[in-house]
Every structure is written in structure tokens, then in C-alpha cells.
Amino acid sequence: MAEIINLRQVRKAKARAEADAKAESNRIAFGQPKKAKTLQQRRKALEAERHEGHRLERDEPDPAD
């Protein structure tokens, strides 16, 4: 005799497996260690500071106003 299976459970198990596979690929694609994130933030701040330092005109208020 054939084994009786619950189709709802099979469908949910398949969906769970697909979600787990997608989550794993997202972890690989988008996941970064904290050290790498902070290093990237520091580099971005330093780059912005250097960029602002090379401006010819500053956005300072006029003392005549």
C-alpha cells in the first residue's frame, strides 16, 4: 500500500526550504562583519571630509547680514 502524505505539510516544507536557500544566498551577498562596516563608514567619513576641505567657497554666513 502507498504511504499517505499530507500535501499541506509537504508544500510548507518546500516553501521553508526555498526561503532558507534564499536567506543563505542573501547572507553571502549582503552580509558584512561589523569590523568591515565600521571600516567602510570611517573611510566614507574621511573621504567626505577631504572633499569638503578642497572647496574654494565655504557655506559660512555673511557678516554683513
N, CA and C of each residue as an Amber inpcrd file, in Angstrom:
protein
   195
   0.8370000  -1.1660000   0.0000000   0.0000000   0.0000000   0.0000000
   0.8940000   1.2460000   0.0000000   0.4120000   2.3250000  -0.5930000
   1.1630000   3.5700000  -0.7120000   1.1790000   4.3190000   0.6230000
   2.2120000   5.0950000   0.7960000   2.3480000   5.8930000   2.0220000
   1.4440000   7.1200000   1.9220000   0.7410000   7.4040000   2.9800000
  -0.1610000   8.5410000   2.9970000   0.6430000   9.7760000   3.4240000
   0.5250000  10.8450000   2.6230000   1.2430000  12.0770000   2.9550000
   0.2600000  13.2390000   3.0290000   0.6050000  14.2040000   3.8330000
  -0.2130000  15.4050000   3.9620000   0.3680000  16.4450000   3.0020000
  -0.3790000  16.8030000   1.9700000   0.1290000  17.7100000   0.9470000
   0.4180000  19.1050000   1.5070000  -0.3660000  19.5400000   2.4820000
  -0.1400000  20.8540000   3.0810000   1.2290000  20.8900000   3.7610000
   1.5700000  19.8490000   4.4850000   2.8630000  19.7950000   5.1590000
   4.0080000  19.7480000   4.1580000   3.8340000  19.0200000   3.0780000
   4.8670000  18.9280000   2.0470000   5.0670000  20.2860000   1.3920000
   3.9640000  20.9640000   1.0940000   4.0260000  22.2830000   0.4730000
   4.7320000  23.2820000   1.3940000   4.4020000  23.2530000   2.6840000
   5.0370000  24.1630000   3.6370000   6.5200000  23.8420000   3.8110000
   6.8790000  22.5900000   3.8230000   8.2800000  22.1980000   3.9530000
   9.0820000  22.6630000   2.7420000   8.4820000  22.5560000   1.5750000
   9.1560000  23.0050000   0.3550000   9.3530000  24.5220000   0.3880000
   8.3410000  25.2520000   0.8190000   8.4410000  26.7140000   0.9020000
   9.5120000  27.1140000   1.9230000   9.5720000  26.4100000   3.0440000
  10.6020000  26.6810000   4.0590000  12.0000000  26.4470000   3.5070000
  12.1740000  25.3810000   2.7710000  13.4800000  25.0640000   2.1960000
  13.9000000  26.1290000   1.1800000  12.9540000  26.5960000   0.3780000
  13.2610000  27.6490000  -0.5960000  13.6190000  28.9580000   0.1070000
  12.8870000  29.2800000   1.1710000  13.1670000  30.5040000   1.9180000
  14.5420000  30.4220000   2.5820000  14.8880000  29.2640000   3.1070000
  16.2090000  29.0830000   3.7180000  17.3220000  29.2420000   2.6850000
  17.1080000  28.7130000   1.4930000  18.1180000  28.8320000   0.4420000
  18.2870000  30.2910000   0.0230000  17.1710000  31.0090000  -0.0850000
  17.2460000  32.4250000  -0.4510000  17.9310000  33.2270000   0.6500000
  17.6270000  32.9270000   1.8990000  18.2470000  33.6270000   3.0240000
  19.7510000  33.3980000   3.0450000  20.1650000  32.1930000   2.7570000
  21.6010000  31.8850000   2.7290000  22.3070000  32.6660000   1.6300000
  21.6820000  32.7460000   0.4540000  22.3130000  33.4950000  -0.6260000
  22.3570000  34.9920000  -0.2930000  21.3290000  35.5100000   0.3920000
  21.3360000  36.9100000   0.8120000  22.4070000  37.1720000   1.8560000
  22.6170000  36.2330000   2.7620000  23.6800000  36.3930000   3.7670000
  25.0350000  36.5100000   3.0960000  25.2380000  35.7230000   2.0640000
  26.5130000  35.7620000   1.3490000  26.6450000  37.0680000   0.5710000
  25.5560000  37.4950000  -0.0700000  25.6110000  38.6780000  -0.9240000
  25.6620000  39.9760000  -0.1270000  24.8870000  40.0800000   0.9420000
  24.7410000  41.3520000   1.6330000  25.3620000  41.3870000   3.0250000
  25.6850000  40.2730000   3.5780000  26.2000000  40.2360000   4.9430000
  27.6370000  40.7090000   5.0180000  27.9120000  41.5490000   6.0030000
  29.2640000  42.0370000   6.2410000  29.5400000  41.9580000   7.7310000
  30.7490000  41.6220000   8.1050000  31.0820000  41.6550000   9.5200000
  31.0790000  43.1050000  10.0190000  30.8950000  43.2660000  11.3220000
  30.8230000  44.5980000  11.9100000  32.1070000  45.3840000  11.6500000
  33.2290000  44.7140000  11.7180000  34.5070000  45.3810000  11.5020000
  34.5830000  45.9790000  10.0990000  34.1010000  45.2620000   9.1170000
  34.1160000  45.7540000   7.7430000  33.1690000  46.9400000   7.5830000
  32.0060000  46.8920000   8.2520000  31.0540000  48.0000000   8.1680000
  31.6420000  49.2690000   8.7670000  32.2480000  49.1560000   9.9450000
  32.8020000  50.3450000  10.5890000  33.9730000  50.9010000   9.7820000
  34.7790000  50.0440000   9.2150000  35.8920000  50.4940000   8.3840000
  35.3660000  51.2570000   7.1690000  34.3240000  50.7470000   6.5600000
  33.7270000  51.4070000   5.4070000  33.1460000  52.7700000   5.8120000
  32.5070000  52.8470000   6.9650000  31.9520000  54.1210000   7.4340000
  33.0560000  55.1350000   7.7000000  34.1490000  54.6920000   8.3070000
  35.2700000  55.5950000   8.5770000  35.8740000  56.1210000   7.2780000
  36.0540000  55.2430000   6.3100000  36.6170000  55.6630000   5.0210000
  35.7020000  56.6630000   4.3300000  34.3930000  56.4330000   4.4010000
  33.4370000  57.3330000   3.7760000  33.4670000  58.7010000   4.4540000
  33.5630000  58.7280000   5.7810000  33.6260000  60.0000000   6.5100000
  34.9100000  60.7480000   6.1670000  36.0310000  60.0400000   6.0930000
  37.3060000  60.6650000   5.7530000  37.2650000  61.2300000   4.3320000
  36.6780000  60.4880000   3.4260000  36.5550000  60.9390000   2.0400000
  35.6870000  62.1990000   1.9600000  34.5960000  62.2350000   2.6920000
  33.7180000  63.4140000   2.6940000  34.4430000  64.6150000   3.2970000
  35.2050000  64.3770000   4.3580000  35.9600000  65.4600000   4.9930000
  37.0100000  66.0230000   4.0330000  37.7120000  65.1680000   3.3450000
  38.7160000  65.6200000   2.3770000  38.0640000  66.3780000   1.2290000
  36.9140000  65.8860000   0.7880000  36.1980000  66.5420000  -0.3070000
  35.7710000  67.9480000   0.1170000  35.2360000  68.0790000   1.3130000
  34.8120000  69.3840000   1.8130000  36.0080000  70.3070000   2.0200000
  37.1490000  69.7710000   2.3460000  38.3480000  70.5640000   2.5750000
  38.8990000  71.1940000   1.3100000  38.5220000  70.6790000   0.1720000
  39.0180000  71.2120000  -1.0880000  38.0790000  72.2380000  -1.7220000
  37.0360000  72.6060000  -1.0130000  36.1100000  73.6070000  -1.5470000
  36.7840000  74.9620000  -1.6040000  36.4640000  75.7370000  -2.6230000
  37.0060000  77.0880000  -2.7540000  36.1810000  78.0760000  -1.9390000
  34.8810000  77.8850000  -1.8990000  33.9980000  78.7560000  -1.1320000
  33.3310000  77.9590000  -0.0320000  33.3000000  78.5270000   1.1330000
  32.6440000  77.8720000   2.2750000  31.2060000  78.3570000   2.3740000
  30.3690000  77.5620000   2.9910000  28.9760000  77.9340000   3.2070000
  28.8370000  78.6300000   4.5550000  29.5860000  79.6720000   4.7680000
  29.5310000  80.4180000   6.0190000  28.6160000  81.6210000   5.8490000
  27.9110000  82.0250000   6.8990000  27.0370000  83.1960000   6.7720000
  27.8400000  84.4680000   6.5890000  27.2750000  85.4200000   5.8570000
  27.9150000  86.7010000   5.6010000  27.8440000  87.5800000   6.8450000
  28.9670000  88.1700000   7.2910000  28.8860000  89.0370000   8.4680000
  28.1310000  90.3350000   8.1840000  27.9180000  90.7070000   6.9220000
  27.2070000  91.9420000   6.5740000  25.7090000  91.8020000   6.7960000
  25.1820000  90.6080000   6.8770000  23.7290000  90.4110000   7.0510000
  23.2820000  90.6850000   8.4350000
